[in-house]
Amino acid sequence: MATILHLDMDAFFASVEQHDDPTLAGKPVIIGNHLRGVVSAASYEARVFGVRSAMPVVEAKRRCPHGVFLPGNRRRYSEVSRIVMATLERISPLVEPASIDEAYVDITGTETLFGPPETLGRAIKAMIRQETGLACSVGIAPVKFIAKIASDYDKPDGLTVVASDQVAVFLADLPVEKIPGVGRRAKETLTRLGVRLVRDVLAYPPDFWRRHCGKWGLDLYARANGLGSDTVSPSREAKSVSAENTFDVDTADRQRLSAWLLLQAERVGRELRQENLRGRTVTLKLKFNDFRQITRSRTLPEPTDGDAAIFQAAKALLDAEPLPKSVRLIGLGVSNFGRQERQLELFASPAQTQTARDGKIDAALDAIRGKFGREAIVRGRLFDFRKKEG
């Protein structure tokens, strides 16, 4: 039987900020300072006031007016995340990142090297704290979804081990919404059926769940019995890289929207280059002031990680799109990272020459910003825009 460990960094973004700035220790730190945006993360001090991720920032300010609201630093969070994943890979080659701040690790058969699972769990927590200065919570169980539930069982800084013969008892009295896949609507359906705890699911036979909820009902019944995947897949590839911004004031100014796209193309391009990714599909996202949202995509003939190529594709999509209402949010993404074969030519075409030049510019910008900060150098066409937008 497999032994799966799930690690979840505690209040990750906020904890990184508190670690990097000791004056924030013990204060309610909230990541998200755009009045029309949402909270990305909240420290445990902020959660006391009911602040949660995905909550509108306006509501968070109402609940916690004395909170420290920060814009966040995705690059720094990614850097710490890489340290966490590298630390886990010292324990097992089977590490599957589930997000920037959580991962599954297959620790089956490691007892002879590291001792029993609980001992290894404590050692991993100590290693993460030593490498990053941050706390994490760990859950260990025979299957992935139970390990994930277990890591959330005793937060923050928790460690919960569910042995194979303890699975039924562990699951029985949990609220049914603890089962992954049971969201708000599913919970409403289950409540109407009189199901509130995981053990209530087992009061009905599989055929009942098939008739009432189809395949999802059978999956729920299996999970209530502790059945789930124990396969950890280390080759988890990114599906897309994106950036978006919500405006303080809605706008239909195409010049301003184009400037935001260029800024986002720089952010997306840099992340692609850092992750050694190149994508073919560029997607434009627009949300209007009536909250209607659209996406438009264009697939390029060659994969790219270049700022200019990404921007040109996104701007073409924007130029082709009528703007019946003012825009509340604009976003840009790159996807379709599959391997692409390219025929090498004896003589470079003008387009290839330009791409090579653009690549050198991108590399130079990356190097300067990496050493001196993101604001150290700005493209000329964005200089006035960045001063105006702050």
Buried (B, 14 or more C-beta within 10 A) or exposed (E): EBBBBBBBBBBBBBBBBBBEEEEBEEBBBBBBBBEBBBBBBBBBBBBEBEBBBEBBBEBBBEBBEEBBBBEBBBBEBEEBBBEBBEBBBEBBEBBBBBEBBBBBBBBBEBEEEBEEBBEBBEEBBEBBEEBBEBBBBBBBBBBBBBBBBBBBBEBBBBBBBBBBEBBBEBBEEBEBBBBBEBEEEBBEBBEEBEBBBBBBBBEBEEEBBBEBBEEBBBBBBBBBBBBBEBEBEBEEEBEBBBBBBBBEEBBEEBEBBBBBBBBBBBBBBBBBBBBEBBBBBBBBBBBBBEEEEEEBBBEBEEBBBBBBBBBBBBBBBBEEBEBEEBBBBBBBBBBBBEEBEEEEEEEEEEEEEBBEEBBEEBEEBBEEBEEEEBEEEBBEEBEEBEEEBE
